[in-house]
Amino acid sequence: MMLVEMHGRRPSGRQWFWFAFSVVFFVWHGVVARFIAPLPETRPLVPLGDLLLIFAFTLLFIQEENRKSQEPIQKTYILKGCTALVVYSAILILSSYCVDSPIFLIPLFATALLAFYFDRLYSSMSYYPKPRLHLVYGFFILSVFLVLPVFRLFFLFQVAYVFARRYRNWIAHKDRIIAAHDEERKVNHKIVAKMGETVNDFSDLHESLAHFLENLAEGIDAKSAAIYVWDEQNGLFRCSDIYGVFFPLTRGNEMSFTHVEALREIALAQNITEPDNIIWTCGMSQTGAFIPYANQDSRILSLESRAANIRSVIVEPLNFNQQLLGVLVVENKLYERYFSESDYYLVQNFAHYATMILKANEAVLERQNQARTQAELQLGFHIQSGLLPHRIPQFEGISLSGSMTPAKEIGGDYFDFLTLPNGNLGIVIGDVSGKGVPAGMVMTTLYAFLHAECRYFVNTYRALVNVNAELSGRIAETMFASLLFFEWNPRTKALHYTSCGHEHILHFRQKENRLDTIKSGGIALGMIDDNSKIIREKSLLVQSGDMVLLYTDGVTEAVNDKREMFGLSRLQAFVEKYHGLSSEEIRIALLDELKNFAHGAALADDITVLVMKF
């Protein structure tokens, strides 16, 4: 198990203990026990060594379970086990060297009883008892009586066989994950490309939504999809647009041969107000629903005879800054298949496009009497701010604070917090060139690519290399995006990052009372097709009390009424003065500093600030 987990990497941390145990285990059974067993004076050491291995195995495995469990096992078993080993060793010495041969069977039986004691000790304290571990204990007990070399070699061969089977299964599982990831990326990129080609004009809401539903449904091989818009004034959901053969998620008695247009008319005519309806529940709770097997879900079965036509459903709320806009429904997969977790993730990822369309149309309607340029700028703000995180995550060893203050002319500032698959925290800050809707669309595309890559996260370098490869061919040649991607490991307190042409990193070291201004380096995303030889992942060594400040160029390029820029030197002086405050206090103090410096002058660009305190 330990070798499979390492798979070509050096052991680290707890793996060193498993590595040492594995070496001792194979050396003992394969070499040492074979040669000392025939000798009368050393033969008693064989059962003693077996019992020591049992004890070590028990300690290591229960430590593994403590690592996974929320309620660690108490460590009284260590004292009990040591006491049992001491008592057994005394019995073994007395019976082996002081008593004649016939009574030598006493320590053998004592060994067996002690092995059973360890087995019961493990079983009573383990949160995850497994039958194969009882088999291991059984082999240990047999090895006490059968000290023959052939038996011990047979034991080792069996362990090797189990390892080989597990390794092959592990490799096959990894291959399946890689294949699924590649397929998911292809689908993700195909949908992004189609969205960029077709969803570019928000003046006609129904046409934009129709293109969105068609692209999404074709991308994940869905038979149908629909969007239910929330009518806040009347307190109901109404179906706005439909793609494919869509069966309404309300009670009804249509048969599978009902005409498509008839189903469409039924869905468009219905208003959903029932609190127990799945669309209402999803919208009000703002929580999506993934139902791969509809015939096993009470929410679908409650639709009576209409439920017979529904095999698999994905329901996702469309929210903007906690404001409910509607609900996206994707129904039934082609070729009588069922939706997968990957399909659900893609629907969640691309629901942002539907939110953008609804909010953009709302902005266009609100400003239909204004100039088109002003409407685009406001729309750009809506697109951009909808991607920003709505809450600050809580992770051990780090305190975070971040905000984006928009200017009159909206740019493409962006920051985000991502919970990565390995349990670490991703921290992102970026800035897209240009302003208005084009910048907002690039940021939405960047958001989709980045979240897709982080689903199978390896490291910050690989994620940004893949994002750049996909982004560079899908945005205008004159546009690009600078980005800083940090990964915080709360267990090892390690901070790694990869930069793509972003601003400096300001790191105040508390113990040295020194401010480091680190040039982040790299090249902006989208400027070249392959950035793998230019960017690289780096480590930032942080200690308790340290502070790291990230920002966009709107901070250093802020100007006052005398046309003076705030500049990097003022920002450095600010960090040296206020580094002792909390992360949130530092963010607020910096915004106040910029406001006082401006003396009422209008912002030239967005101001994004992200503070990390350790």
C-alpha positions, 0 to 999 in steps of 0.5 A: 500500500505504501509503495503504491501510494509513493509510486516513484516519489521519495518517501516523506513524513509518515511514509518514512515509517511505513518504508522502514517497517516494510524493509524490516518486515521483508528482511526479517521474514526473508533472511533473518528468521530463516537463519536463526530459527534452526539454532536452539539458542536463538530460536526463541527470538523468532516469535518475539520478533514476530510479536514486535512486528505485530505491535509496530504494525498496529501502531502505524495503522492506528496512526493512519486511521487517526490521521483520517478520523475526526475523533482520534483514537486515544493512545492508551493502547501503546502502554497496554501493548508495551506491558504485554510485550514485556510480560511475554518476553519474560515468559519467553526467556524463562521458558526457553532457557530455564525449562526443558524442551517439552515445556517450550510449547508454553511461549508458543501458546503465549505468543498466539494469545498475545497475537490475538490480544493485539488483534482484539486491541486493534478491532476495538479501537479501529474506526475502519476494521477490515477483514484483511487485517485479521488475515495478516494477524492470522499469518503472524500467528501461524508464523510463530508455529511454522518457522520453516523457511518455506512457509515464510517465503510463501508468506512473502510471495503472497504479500508480493502478489497482493501488492502486484494486484493492487498496483495493477488496479491502481494503475488502471484506476489512474489511467481511467481518471486521466482519460476521464480528465482529458475527455472532460477538458475536451468537452469543457474547451469545446463548450467554451469555444461555442459559447464564445462564438454564439453568446456575444449579443445580449440584446435578444434574451431568448436567442442568447439563452437558446444558443446557451442551452443548445451548446451546453446540451450538445457538449454533455450529450443531454437530450434536453435543457431548460431555464426557469426564470425567477419572477420576484414580483409574482413570487414564482418560477416560469419557464423561459427557454427550452432545448430538446424534448423536455419533460416539465418537472411538475405533476402530469400524465403525458406519455413518452409519445407526446408531441415535442411541441405539446410538451414545450407548450405545457412547460412554457405555460406552467408557473411553479409555486409549489414549495415541494417542487425540485425547481422551487427547492433548488432556487430557494436554497440556492443549492444544486441537485444532481440526480443520476438515477431519477427512478430512485429519487422521491422528488422525481417520483412525486411527479407521478406518471411523468416521472417515467420519462425522466431518467437523469436530472441536473438542477443548478441555481443561477445566482448573482451576488446572492440574488436569485435569477433563475434555475437551469435544468438539464434532463436525460442523457443521450443513448439511454445513459445517465449523467455522471459527476463530470457532467454535473461539474460541467453544468455547474461550471457553465451555469455562469454563462446563463447567469451572465446572459440574464444579468446582461439582459437586465442591464441592457433593459435598464439602460436601453435609453443610454449610450451603448458604450455606457451599457457595455461598461456597466455590463462588464462590471456585472460579469466581473463582480459575479465571479468574485468570491462571496465569502472568505474561506477559513484555513489553518495557519492563514488569515485572508482578506480581499476585495475589488473596488470598481472604477467608473470604467470597468476593467478586468480585475479578478481574485478568487479562493479555490478549495483544491482536490488535495485539501489545500487552498488556492489563492488567485489574483489577476487583471485582464487587459482592456475594459468593458464587455470584452474584458469581462468575457475574457475573465469569464473564460479564464474563470471557466478554464481555471476552475476546470483545471483545478478539478484535477489539480497537480500544481500551480505551474501545470494549471497555468500552462494548461490554461494558457494553452487553451486561452491563447487561441480563444481571445483577441491578439491584443488581449491578455491577462496577468495572474498570480496563483498561490497554493497554501498547504495548511498541514505543512505550512508551505506556500507555493506560487506561479506568476504570469506577469503580475505585479510585485509580491510584498512579503513582510518578514516579522522575525527579521522586521524586513519587507521583501519586494519580490518581482513575480515574473513570468509572462501574461496569459494569452500572449504566447501559445506555450509559456511552459519554458517561461513560467515556473513554480516557486516557494515563498517561505513564510513564518508565523506573524508574516504578511503577504500583500497582493494587488493589481496595478490600480493600487500603484497607478492611483492618482490624486488631484495633482496627477501624482501616482501613488506608486510602489514606494508609498505602498512599501511604506504602508506595509512597513507601517501597518504590517502588525494589523490583522488581514482585514484591518490591513485591507481597510487601512490601505483603501482608506490610504488610497482614498485620502491620497486621491483627494476626491480624484476619480479612480482610473482603474479597479483597485484589487487588494488581497492580504494574507496573514500567517 
